[in-house]
Amino acid sequence: MGTNEVGGVHYHSDTEILGSERMVNYSGPLSGPLNKRSGNKKTAKFNIAEPAGSAVKPGISTSDEEPYVEVILDVREDSVAVHSVKPAADDHEDHVEMNLLGKGLEKNRSPKGSSVVRTASARIKQVSQELKRLASFSKQAVAAPHPRRRFDRTQSAAAPALKGLKFITKTDGNAGWPAVEEKFNQLTASSNGLLPRSLFGECIGMNKESKEFAGKLFDALARKLDIKEDSITKEQLNEFWAQISEQGFDSRLQTFFDMVDKDADGRITIEEVKEIISFSASANKLSNIQNQADEYAALIMEELDPDNLGHIMIDSLETLLLQGPEETAVRGKDSRNLSKMLSQKLKPTREHPLRIWCSNIKYFLQDNWKRVWVVTLWVGIMAGLFAYKYVQYRNKAAYEVMGHCVCMAKGAAETLKFNMALILLPVCRNTITLLRNKTKLGIVVPFDDNLNFHKVIAIGIGIGVGIHGISHLACDFPRIIHASSDKYELMKPFFGDDQPSNYWHFLKSLEGVSGIVMVVLMAIAFTLAAPCFRKGQLKLPEPLKKLTEPLKKLTGFNAFWYSHHLFIIVYVLLIIHGVYLYLTKEWYKKTTWMYLAVPLTLYAGERLVRALRSSIKPVKILKVALYPGNVLALHLSKPQGFKYHSGQYMFVKCAAVSPFEWHPFSITSAPGDNHLSVHIRIVGDWTRQLKTVFSQVCQPPPSGKSGLLRADHMQGDDNLIFPKVLIDGPYGAPAQDYKNYEVVLLVGLGIGATPMISILKDIVNNIKAIEEEGEDMSALENGAPSRISKVGSGSSQLGLHNFKTKRAYFYWVTREQGSFDWFKGAMNEVAELDHNRVIEFHNYCTSVYEEGDARSALIHMLQSLSHAKNGVDIVSGTRVKSHFAKPNWREVYKRIALDHANATVGVFYCGLPALANELRQLSHDFSHKTTTQFDFHKENF
């Protein structure tokens, strides 16, 4: 690499080549490394006049009486770059005027490269302005007591950074100049072809949050091209685009430096650093960093200006950008080969459609065999009941009048009775928790899918109701009404001597009324249980929104919860409907009550247990905190005998909000803690009211503590009167099975991190207890007294022996910086106690642009500096260093598969369904195509 050396400080120039076209990518004499290629060097001499009593004012001159600097240009066939700048000798024979440089380029250009040459010529005109900066640099360099040396770009940490600092990413402006040109035409249709500064960001594809950042970029490019106006033409926008889409790192570095250096004096002051920090934080929605811009600006100056000169130079900025964190583990050649082989395996291959179909069937059965056998058994039972009733009524007198319709109606009725009984079992949570914890049935029964099976049964009920009702109303009743006298003789024992003449005869009867009311109530409950209604996310066309505005109050979780309790009435009517049957008179043949007896008793017992347990074991609220992102944290006293596993959840009821509603929340405390805690996201009617109730007793937090509002009995606030809260639980959940795996991948999306936090604390506590147990055994062998290891009330020696987890990967993905406050204390505690580094933390803040984006470059620099100096991440406020944008999940799985070949990895996820589908599919792909088995589990409430 060639460098320019002025006053003992190395400056670098940038040379780019584009095919055979003439191109001078001149971005100033300090733009980066000079490529070593063969070429001729021409010397241009420039006068730097210094009138007495005035600042340095350089200019181009041919006068021999005035001082010159000697600029050595590297002139090659297709590019020109500044090689060095130094004081000129007295001999001026090699003096070359700058206009000759432009002429030379014009002379050698090709027609194809005319636009490139125009851009080069415009850049050459900036040389005189750049020399002003050179003169300033020369004086500063001479004054600097400790000249800096250039950062070694061959270091491994520099490789990713050299690909970064991009102003245009794959999500912004990825269609290239044609798309930008089209957007320009749209935005300037009414402004005579001039694009204002305020619309520059939108034109190049940046979002609204980046408007201020785009404005700074506009100003830097305008200064560079000597544009004074606040509006630009299409040609000028094209030049801007050429600058920001430049692939060379040095060119991008210079542009970024120019953004910060708003007065174009070649130096960055603390005020300029402070301003760019504020803009970067705003673009990335990092309000905490924006509020602490002064502190972080001082941190950068302390690091890059150790001599207290009051400014920093471009070489210091380059060093900071390229000095990225070293990789935690450097893979050897074998690992790289394995990675390559794994990538090849995961690529789709062309196979015969029949073979692909057979493979898909095989993989489906491997992944879903538990679900398959349960659903197959369920469908088989329904088919058997339907066939039994169909054949039974096929041989009865009613068949002569009503034909196959009565067989269809009675067959559907039999499956309805079975499903109305079965649908209660998946929601008997205490029973399922007992079976999960105390038996081995979980090996063959998919307890994690209890709510999904509940929904599938509901679909079966809907189909049964449809067949039963349509068969009666559209077929059976019309045939009876229009039957001949001879045929009706067969029906007199069931419908009376008088033949019905219309539908009203059937509808007014107890059988008809009970059936119609049941159908209506079921329709209401089923509709409000649909995800779009239950979550209040119903999307309607714009004209219908105003008409349906009053109906919004009828949606949401409250509507779902209350409408579901209409089934109490439905079950009463179902028993009545099953007793007063037209075609069955013997009591022992009226089997509806027989189907329902056991499930109804079991479910009623569950509800009674909840009422008794919550009243017998009262809880006291110890602490309340309301965090950014609308999350309410409740710390409760642990009732005596309340034993639970990490990953489980419990129900919470607050009578001040609703005397009837119970809502499930994951337990965020660990079994070894002496309290219970839940973190509640404010998203619905009930949670909003809960927040209002607790906000009335909370106070602003003391300085240095997180949370917007806080109330703490443990800090001596004995006068606080909290609303009464009841709890019921614990209940089993998929995440509690993490102990069965040696390697676990824990993924939490937003508030979905709640069960994972409890698991992380439990992992650390269990490992600590196992280590103490080992020390005790050694002590006993040596004759020393043993210590009693006690992890907490939720653990036991048996539990420790069943604990298998040796490695955990935790990925928490959240949109807001404030979300990290929710579990800041817990994560710091786990990081401190995890001496053996069993847990690998990965926090992702998706509001921050991905690594390599210029908008997040300064945030990266601040993060590296702060973490190196204080051990604290500036985004999360924890010891765990945060990542930006979204994880590459395929790479996450790939790395785990490489590190844990022939192992079974438990994947536990809590969050939105969209990501669940992606993680489930990746688990299947990697399980089928690698030696690592991934078992996917998703939380369901």
C-alpha positions, 0 to 999 in steps of 0.5 A: 500500500502506498501512503502520503506522509505529511508532517510525520503522519501517514495519510492514505489515498484511494484508487478505484478501477472500473473496467477499461473506463477512465475514472478518478475516484478522488475523495480527498488526499486523505481518503485511504490506501493507495493501491500499488500498481504500475504507473507514472508519477507526475508532480504538481506544485501548488502555491500556499500563500500566507499573508501576514496576519491572516489564516492560511489561504492556499491556492493554485499559482505559477508564481515562483516568488510564493511558496509551493507544496509538491503533490506527487500524483500516481497517474496510470492508464485508467486512474489518478491518485494523490501519492504524497504531499510535501514542501516543494524544492526550488526547482520548478521544472516539473511543474504541472498545471492541474488543468492538464490533468483534466485535459489528459483525462478527457483526451483518453476517455472512451464514449462509454465512460463519459459519465465517469469522466464527468464525475472525475472532472468534478472531483478534480475541481475539489483539489484546491479545497482539499489542499486547504485541509492538507495545510491544516493537517501539516501544521497539526501533524508537526505539533502532535507529540505522538504521531499515530501509525496506521491500523494494520488491516490484515488483522482478523478483527478488521476483515468484517469492518472493511465490509461495513460502513455502508450507506446503502444496505440490502433493505435500503435502495437495493434496486440501485440507481433506476429505482432512485431515479424513479423516486426522484421523478415522483418527488420532484414532479411539482418542484421543477426537477429539484430535490429538497434536502428534506426528501433526500433520505426518502429518495434514496430509500432510507426510512423516516427514522433516518431523516436527520441522518440523511440530512447530515449525509446530504450536507457532507456530499454537498460540501464535497461537491461544492453545492451551496443550495438546499436542493439538487438536480438529478445529475447532482443526485447521480453524483451523490449516489455514486459516492454513497454506493461506492464499494471501497472502504476508504471512500466510505470512511471519508464520506462518514468523516465528512458527515461528522466534520461539518465545518470541513476543517479536517478535524472532528471536535467534541461538539461534532461527535456529540451531534453525530451521536445524537443523530445516530441514536435517533436513527436507531431509536436508542433514546438512552444513548441520545440522552447520554450523548455528552458522556459518550462523546467524552468517551470517544475523545478520551480514547482517540485524543489522548494528547488533549488536542481537542480534536480527532483525525481520520486515521483515529476514526479508521482505527476505531472502526476497524478495531472490532472484537476478536472472534471468541473461537477461531475455527481450524481447517477441519472445522471450516471443512465441516462447515462447508460440507454442512452447507452443501448438505443443506442445499436443495437437490434435484430428485425424482418427485416420487422420492421427494414425496416419500422423503417428506412423508418419512420426515413428517412421521419422524417429526410428528409421530406423537401427534399422528398417533393421537389424531389417528386414534381420535379420528378412528374413534369418531369414525367407529361411533359414526358407523355404529350409529349409522348402521343402528338407524339403518335397521330402524323403522325411522329409516323407512320415512327419513332414509339416510338423513336420519342415519347421518344426523344420529351418526354426527350426534354420537361424535358430538357427544364424544367430542363435547366430553373430550374437549374438556380434557386438554384444558384440565391443566392440573391433571396434565401438569400432574401427568407431565411431572409424575409419569412417563406419559410425556414420552408418547403423549404430546402434552405441549399440544394440549391447546392445539388439540383443544382447537382441533376438537372444536373444529370436529364439534363444528363439523358435527353440529353442521351435519346434525343440524342440516340433516334434520332441518333440510332432510328429516323434518321435510320428509316427516311433514310430507310423508304419506299416512301409511308411512307416518304410521311408523312415526306415531310412537315418536311424534304423536298421532297428529302428523306435523304440518310445518317446521314450527312443530319441531322448533317450538319443542324442547328439543328444537329450542335447546338445539337452536340456542346451543348452536347460537351460543357455540357460534358466538364462542367460536367466533370470538375465539378466532385469533383475529377477534381474540387478539383484537387484530381484525382487519377490515376494508377502510369503508367498513372500519367506521361502521364496525367501530362500536363492535371493537368493544366486543373483541379482545381477550375479555370478550373471548374469556366471557364468551367461552363461559357460555359453554356452561349453558351449552352443557346444561342444554346439551344434557336436556337435549339428550334426555328429550329425544324424539326417537329414543325413549329408554333411559339407558339408551340416552347416553349423553350424560354418560359421555359427559359425567367424568369430564365434567366432574374432572373439570369442575374439580379443577375449578374448585381446586383453583378457588380453594388453592388461591384462597388458602395460599394468599400472597403478599406483594413485595415489589412492583415496577413499571418498565419501559415498553409497558411491562409491569413486574410483580414480585410476590411472596412465595406461599408455603409448599409452592413448588414449581419448575423453571419454565412453568406458568401460573394464573393471576387474578386481581379483584380490583380489575375483575373478580372473575378473570384469571390470566396466565403468565410465565414465572420469571423467578427461579425455584431457588428464589425466595419469592415469585415474580411475573412480568406482564406486558400491557397489551389488552384491556385487563392488563391496561386496567392492572397497570392503572391500578398499580400505578396509583401506588407506585412512585418515580424510581430513585436515581440510578434504578430502572423502571418508570414507577416503583413501589417496594415493601422490601425497602421499607415502604410499609405504608403502601397499600397494594391491590389484592392479588391471587395466584393459581398454579404452577402449571406445566409448560414445554420449557420445563423439560429443558433439563432433559437435554444436554444442550438447549437453545432458548429463544425469546421474542420480546416479552417471550423471554420470561420463561427463559430467564427463569431457566437461565437462573435455574441452570446456574443454581443447579450447576452450582449445587452440583459443584457443591455436592461434588466438593461435599463428597470429596470432603467426606472422603477426606473426613471433613464435615459436609455442607448441606447444599440447598438450591432452594425450596423448588429443588431436590437431590433427585432433581439434581441427579436428573439435571443433564444440561451442560450447555445453553444458548440464549437468544433474546430478540426485542425491538426496543432498547428499554426492553433490556431493563426488564431483566437487567438485574437477572442477566447480570446476576446470571453472567456473574455466577456463570463461572464456567461459561455454560450459558452463551448470551445473545441479545438482539436489538432490532431497532438498530441497523445491522452491523455494517450499516453506516447509521449504526457505525458510531453505535458499534464504536461506542459499544466497543469502547464502553464494553472494553472500559466498563464491561457494560453494554451501552444498548442493554445496560448489562454485561452481555454485549448486544447484537444489532438487527435480527439474527441469521437463524440458519447460521445459529443452527449451523454453528450449534450443529457443528459444535454439537455433532451427534447430540440432541438439542432442545429448542425452546421458543416463546413468542409470535407464531411467525418466528415459531414456524421458521425455527420449527422448519430449521429444526426439521431441516437440520435434524434430517440433514445433519447428525444433530437432532433438534427438538422444537418446543413452543410455549402455548397458553 
